[in-house]
Amino acid sequence: MTALLELKDITIQFGGLMAVDHVSLRVEKGWISALIGPNGAGKSTIFNMITGLYKPSAGKVYFQGRDITGLKPYRITALGIARTFQNIRLFKNLSVLDNTRIGRHCRGRTGMLGAITRLPGVKKEEKEIEERACEALRAVDLLDKREELAKNLPYGEQRRLEIARALAADPVLLLLDEPAAGMNPQEKQTLMEVVQNIRDMGITIMLVEHDMSFVMNISDHVDVLNYGQKIASGTPQEVQHNPDVIEAYLGKEVG
Ligand SMILES: Nc1ncnc2c1ncn2[C@@H]1O[C@H](COP(=O)(O)OP(=O)(O)OP(=O)(O)O)[C@@H](O)[C@H]1O
């Protein structure tokens, strides 16, 4: 069966550095799939190749069976892949709702001219954008904060707002880059519930995360990278007991 996302032998070099070295992996529809590995292993670089920010020097990215290698980021978003970034990228002085609406612009039809000239379709589209943005906020449990300015939200909620913005693009696959970074245990618990809720909405999730207990608790599948190479793949339990994985984490307990 065709995987929702499939990387085949993707490779990228930066100067002499092989940042990602012939990595193949699959993400099946409905999974929460994690990509883990020590610092500098190549995890974010893989996200950047999936989303079109970097073009692999070799290998292919397939999404829903279609070759999307090297497509522009906006085309990849339009095909159904949305993402968050490691660092917070909100418009701090805009409301929570407006920040979420921005995520929807890739689905807009009427464009700038329509908005300026107030063509009949615009009002309908604006209403639809607002409805979808509210659905995304509900999914991350922030709907009651929609009128707040983004900068007034506590840290954990700002990170959930970023997820809402990505959700507003109506993704089939959502990529989360270190979603739990910097969160306290309560914020992580809420995030875990939110991620599971999003999966239950039928959206497949791939995440990069350093917090091993978060990863091991939430994931259906884990791929492990070290120095740009894939060293293990399987269920959380399988990778936790894999000697190569234990060694990559320098004997630290994984999980
Ligand atoms: N644009 C770039 N130019 C040069 N080197 C880069 C670039 N992007 C990433 N690298 C290098 O590629 C390697 C992999 O980086 P990447 O950010 O993908 O690692 P990571 O696994 O996400 O690490 P972390 O967990 O610390 O975020 C690192 O050695 C990094 O310095």
The ligand as a MOL file (V3000), in Angstrom:
LIG
                    3D

  0  0  0     0  0            999 V3000
M  V30 BEGIN CTAB
M  V30 COUNTS 31 33 0 0 0
M  V30 BEGIN ATOM
M  V30 1 N 21.4690 25.8160 5.8150 0
M  V30 2 C 22.4880 25.1120 6.3440 0
M  V30 3 N 23.7550 25.3710 5.9810 0
M  V30 4 C 24.7780 24.6480 6.5000 0
M  V30 5 N 24.6370 23.6500 7.3850 0
M  V30 6 C 23.3950 23.3580 7.7810 0
M  V30 7 C 22.2510 24.0590 7.2860 0
M  V30 8 N 21.1280 23.5340 7.8590 0
M  V30 9 C 21.5680 22.5460 8.6830 0
M  V30 10 N 22.9090 22.4490 8.6300 0
M  V30 11 C 23.7300 21.4650 9.3440 0
M  V30 12 O 23.1810 20.1860 9.0860 0
M  V30 13 C 23.2340 19.3630 10.2460 0
M  V30 14 C 21.8380 18.8950 10.5980 0
M  V30 15 O 21.1270 20.0200 11.1140 0
M  V30 16 P 19.6260 19.9210 11.6110 0
M  V30 17 O 19.2240 21.2830 12.0510 0
M  V30 18 O 18.7990 19.2400 10.6000 0
M  V30 19 O 19.7720 18.9660 12.8750 0
M  V30 20 P 18.6690 18.5680 13.9490 0
M  V30 21 O 18.6930 17.0940 14.0590 0
M  V30 22 O 17.3750 19.2040 13.6110 0
M  V30 23 O 19.2960 19.2260 15.2530 0
M  V30 24 P 18.6040 19.8960 16.5540 0
M  V30 25 O 17.9910 18.7690 17.2980 0
M  V30 26 O 19.7700 20.4840 17.2660 0
M  V30 27 O 17.6270 20.9040 16.0630 0
M  V30 28 C 23.9080 20.1870 11.3420 0
M  V30 29 O 25.2840 19.8650 11.3550 0
M  V30 30 C 23.6830 21.6120 10.8800 0
M  V30 31 O 24.6920 22.4690 11.3520 0
M  V30 END ATOM
M  V30 BEGIN BOND
M  V30 1 1 1 2
M  V30 2 1 2 3
M  V30 3 2 2 7
M  V30 4 2 3 4
M  V30 5 1 4 5
M  V30 6 2 5 6
M  V30 7 1 6 7
M  V30 8 1 6 10
M  V30 9 1 7 8
M  V30 10 2 8 9
M  V30 11 1 9 10
M  V30 12 1 10 11
M  V30 13 1 11 12
M  V30 14 1 11 30
M  V30 15 1 12 13
M  V30 16 1 13 14
M  V30 17 1 13 28
M  V30 18 1 14 15
M  V30 19 1 15 16
M  V30 20 2 16 17
M  V30 21 1 16 18
M  V30 22 1 16 19
M  V30 23 1 19 20
M  V30 24 2 20 21
M  V30 25 1 20 22
M  V30 26 1 20 23
M  V30 27 1 23 24
M  V30 28 2 24 25
M  V30 29 1 24 26
M  V30 30 1 24 27
M  V30 31 1 28 29
M  V30 32 1 28 30
M  V30 33 1 30 31
M  V30 END BOND
M  V30 END CTAB
M  END
